[in-house]
Amino acid sequence: MIKKMRVAVIGSGSMGKNHLRVLKKLPNVDVIGCYDKKINRSNIDKDLFFFKSIQDVIKKKPDAVNICTPASSHEKICEIFLKNNIHCFVEKPFGTNIKKCKEIIKIAKKKKKILMVGHIERFNPAVIQLKKLIKHFKPNVIEFKRLNSVSDRINDVDVISDLMIHDIDIMNFIVNKKILEIKAYKTGKTKFFDHVIVIFKFKDKTLCILSASKITKKPIRTIHITSKNAFIELDYSDQSINIFHKTKSLYDVKENIVDEFGNYNLEFAIEKPFIRREEPLFLELFHFIKCIQGKEKLLISPEEALRAVEIVNEISMQLK
């Protein structure tokens, strides 16, 4: 009989609820309870056990914890559980203090525990497919857009740490080249910025343009890639990719001819790769469990998650 993995969730806000929902679906996982200072029981299973403190969680000796608390608390909570030999999944961003994050990585390695940061878009089936496809194209410009309407769900970090960090990580994931220059621009009067645009210039002259907003009425989560012979568009929400292949320029076509066999000239051809749609959070948390079991290797290392935080900090410093 396979031993069930005993997991506790720290934080019962909107993300914590999603973790609880998904963890209950995972095979061989036993959710032993949840801890939250405010104890938010709304829309949560009434039979769920709530711990009174973090120390009470530790006393129950879970194999792992999923940390879904505000970003400013991530480092402190990670450190406590890792020092008590408990595997940690922590929602992005990894933390807000670079030095502390580095110390936590050392603790995880010393204790030989899995430390995984929740960069969920790495598990988006469309992104996984794009990573495989991108090597067949030479991108000149990559544009990332992550635009939301006003929300008070996150109020302890700015729009860069909350939203743009997703695309910073995916940029690192699919481009994986040295950044030469970063230029950041902002608009809005709030201290956490309302709308931010950042331009990255890479060593191979590739340009990446990232936009993140909390004041856009229509939610948009897309990647647009321009290369010499094709244009690729990815929609995170739809989990879809369209590839527009250039064929002939209109200037090369003298007449709109359709011959007797129905053949005609194409300006471009569209391909839509098959993508099996799945819930990224399910794939992400299942991967975390498999890593603890030694069946898989972390798709995103703590060092990669730290790199995203370092870039976030560099952008924030430019904008202050």
C-alpha positions in Angstrom: 0.0 0.0 0.0 1.4 3.4 -1.0 1.8 5.8 1.9 -0.2 9.0 1.6 1.6 12.3 1.6 0.4 14.4 4.5 0.1 18.1 3.5 -1.0 21.2 5.4 -2.0 24.5 3.8 -0.9 27.8 5.3 -3.3 30.6 4.4 -7.0 30.3 3.5 -7.4 33.2 1.2 -8.4 32.9 -2.5 -5.2 31.1 -3.4 -5.3 28.9 -0.3 -8.8 27.8 -1.1 -7.7 26.8 -4.6 -4.8 24.8 -3.1 -7.1 23.0 -0.8 -9.5 22.2 -3.6 -6.7 20.8 -5.9 -4.8 18.9 -3.1 -8.0 16.9 -2.3 -8.1 15.7 -5.9 -4.5 14.5 -6.0 -3.9 10.8 -5.6 -2.2 9.6 -2.4 -2.4 13.0 -0.7 -4.0 13.5 2.7 -4.8 17.2 3.6 -4.4 17.2 7.4 -5.6 20.8 7.9 -5.1 24.5 7.4 -3.6 27.4 9.4 -4.6 31.0 9.0 -4.3 33.9 11.4 -7.7 35.1 10.4 -9.3 31.7 9.9 -11.2 32.3 6.8 -13.8 29.5 6.7 -15.9 30.9 3.8 -16.3 28.5 0.9 -14.1 25.9 2.6 -15.0 22.4 3.6 -16.7 22.7 7.0 -15.0 19.4 8.1 -11.5 20.9 7.4 -9.3 21.0 10.5 -7.9 24.5 11.4 -4.6 24.7 13.4 -4.3 27.3 16.1 -0.7 28.1 15.3 2.3 27.3 13.0 3.8 25.3 15.9 0.7 23.2 16.0 1.2 22.4 12.4 4.8 21.4 13.0 3.7 19.1 15.9 1.5 17.1 13.5 4.6 16.4 11.4 3.3 17.0 7.9 5.4 15.8 5.0 4.9 19.1 3.2 3.2 22.5 3.5 1.7 24.7 0.8 2.3 28.4 1.8 -0.4 30.7 0.4 0.1 33.7 2.6 0.9 37.4 1.7 4.2 37.7 -0.1 5.8 39.7 2.7 5.6 36.6 5.0 7.0 34.0 2.6 10.6 34.0 3.7 9.8 33.7 7.4 7.3 30.9 7.1 9.5 28.9 4.6 12.4 29.2 7.0 10.4 27.8 9.9 9.1 24.7 8.1 12.4 23.9 6.3 14.3 24.0 9.6 11.8 21.5 10.9 12.5 19.1 7.9 9.2 19.8 6.1 9.1 20.2 2.3 7.8 23.6 1.2 5.7 24.8 -1.7 5.4 28.6 -1.6 3.3 30.8 -3.9 5.1 33.4 -6.0 6.9 35.7 -5.4 9.5 33.6 -3.6 10.0 36.6 -1.2 10.8 40.2 -1.0 14.3 40.1 0.5 17.0 38.7 -1.8 19.5 38.0 1.0 16.9 36.1 3.0 15.8 34.1 -0.1 19.4 33.0 -0.6 19.6 31.8 3.0 16.4 29.8 2.6 17.8 28.1 -0.5 20.8 27.0 1.6 18.6 25.7 4.4 16.6 23.6 1.9 19.8 22.1 0.4 21.3 21.4 3.8 18.1 19.7 5.0 17.6 18.0 1.6 14.1 19.2 1.3 12.1 20.2 -1.7 11.6 24.0 -2.0 9.3 24.9 -4.9 8.0 28.4 -5.8 4.6 28.6 -7.4 5.3 30.0 -10.9 2.1 28.5 -12.2 2.4 29.6 -15.8 5.3 27.1 -16.3 2.6 24.5 -16.0 0.2 26.1 -18.5 0.0 23.5 -21.4 0.3 26.3 -24.0 3.6 27.5 -22.4 4.9 23.9 -22.3 4.1 23.6 -26.0 5.6 27.0 -26.8 8.9 26.0 -25.1 9.2 23.1 -27.5 8.2 25.2 -30.5 10.3 28.3 -29.9 13.6 26.5 -30.9 12.3 26.3 -34.5 12.0 30.1 -34.7 14.3 33.0 -34.1 12.3 35.7 -32.2 13.1 39.3 -32.9 10.5 40.8 -30.5 8.5 39.1 -27.8 5.6 41.0 -26.2 4.0 39.8 -22.9 0.7 41.4 -21.7 -0.9 40.7 -18.3 -3.6 43.2 -17.8 -6.2 43.2 -15.0 -8.9 45.4 -13.6 -8.7 47.0 -10.2 -8.5 44.4 -7.3 -7.7 44.6 -3.6 -6.8 40.9 -3.4 -3.1 41.7 -3.2 -2.2 44.8 -1.1 1.4 44.1 0.1 3.4 44.1 -3.1 3.3 46.1 -6.4 2.0 45.2 -9.8 5.5 43.9 -10.8 5.7 41.4 -8.0 2.1 40.4 -8.2 1.5 40.2 -12.0 4.6 40.9 -14.1 6.7 38.4 -12.3 4.7 35.6 -14.0 5.9 36.8 -17.4 9.4 37.6 -16.2 9.8 34.0 -15.3 8.3 32.8 -18.6 10.6 35.2 -20.4 13.6 33.6 -18.6 12.2 30.1 -19.3 11.8 30.5 -23.1 14.5 33.0 -23.9 17.2 31.9 -21.5 19.8 34.4 -22.6 21.8 37.2 -21.0 20.0 40.5 -20.4 22.0 43.5 -21.5 19.6 46.3 -20.6 16.3 46.9 -18.7 14.2 50.1 -19.2 11.1 50.5 -17.1 8.2 53.0 -17.3 5.1 53.5 -15.1 1.9 55.3 -14.9 -0.5 55.8 -12.0 -0.5 57.5 -8.6 -0.6 54.5 -6.2 2.6 53.4 -4.4 2.3 49.9 -5.9 2.1 51.4 -9.5 -1.0 51.0 -11.7 0.5 50.2 -15.1 4.1 49.2 -15.8 5.9 48.6 -19.1 9.4 47.2 -19.2 11.7 46.7 -22.2 14.4 44.0 -22.0 17.3 44.0 -24.5 19.2 40.7 -24.8 22.7 39.9 -25.9 21.5 38.4 -29.2 19.5 41.7 -29.9 16.1 40.1 -29.0 13.7 42.5 -27.4 11.1 41.6 -24.8 8.3 44.0 -23.9 6.4 43.3 -20.8 3.2 45.1 -19.8 1.4 44.6 -16.5 -1.7 46.6 -15.3 -4.3 46.7 -12.5 -6.4 49.4 -14.2 -7.4 47.6 -17.5 -11.1 46.7 -17.7 -10.6 43.8 -20.0 -8.3 40.9 -18.6 -5.6 40.0 -21.1 -2.9 37.4 -20.7 -1.0 36.9 -23.9 2.4 36.4 -25.6 3.1 37.7 -29.1 6.3 36.6 -30.8 7.6 38.2 -34.0 10.2 36.4 -36.1 11.4 36.7 -39.7 9.0 34.2 -41.2 6.3 33.8 -38.6 4.1 35.5 -36.0 3.1 33.5 -32.9 0.3 34.4 -30.5 -0.3 32.5 -27.2 -3.3 33.0 -24.9 -2.6 31.9 -21.4 -6.3 31.8 -20.5 -7.5 29.9 -23.5 -4.4 27.7 -23.5 -4.0 28.2 -27.2 -1.3 29.0 -29.8 -1.7 30.3 -33.3 1.2 30.4 -35.7 1.0 32.8 -38.7 3.5 31.6 -41.4 4.5 34.1 -44.0 4.2 32.8 -47.6 4.2 35.4 -50.3 4.0 39.1 -50.1 1.0 40.8 -51.7 3.5 42.7 -53.9 4.5 39.4 -55.5 1.0 38.5 -56.5 -0.2 40.3 -59.6 -3.7 38.9 -59.8 -6.3 37.3 -57.6 -6.3 34.0 -59.5 -8.1 30.8 -58.7 -7.3 28.1 -61.2 -9.5 25.2 -62.4 -8.3 23.1 -59.5 -9.2 25.6 -56.9 -5.6 26.6 -56.2 -5.0 30.2 -55.1 -2.2 32.3 -53.7 -1.7 32.6 -49.9 -0.6 35.7 -48.1 0.0 33.7 -45.0 -0.9 30.3 -43.5 -2.2 29.7 -40.0 -1.3 26.7 -37.9 -3.0 25.9 -34.6 -1.0 23.3 -32.7 -3.0 20.7 -30.7 -2.9 21.5 -26.9 -4.6 19.3 -24.4 -6.2 21.7 -21.9 -5.5 21.0 -18.2 -5.6 23.0 -15.0 -2.1 24.4 -14.4 -2.5 24.4 -10.6 -3.3 20.7 -10.7 -0.3 20.0 -12.8 1.9 22.2 -10.6 0.9 20.6 -7.3 1.0 17.1 -8.6 4.6 17.9 -9.8 5.5 19.1 -6.3 4.3 15.8 -4.8 6.2 13.8 -7.4 9.4 15.8 -6.7 9.1 14.9 -3.0 8.6 11.3 -4.0 11.8 11.5 -6.1 9.8 10.7 -9.3 10.4 14.0 -11.0 13.0 16.9 -10.9 11.8 20.4 -10.2 10.7 22.2 -13.3 11.6 25.5 -11.7 14.5 25.6 -9.3 14.6 28.0 -6.3 17.5 29.7 -8.0 15.3 30.5 -11.0 12.6 31.8 -8.8 15.1 34.0 -7.0 16.3 35.3 -10.4 12.8 36.5 -11.1 12.7 38.3 -7.8 16.1 39.9 -8.5 14.7 41.3 -11.8 11.6 42.5 -10.1 13.7 44.4 -7.6 15.8 46.0 -10.4 12.7 47.2 -12.1 11.2 48.6 -8.9 14.4 50.5 -8.1 14.2 52.1 -11.5 10.7 53.3 -10.9 11.1 54.7 -7.5 
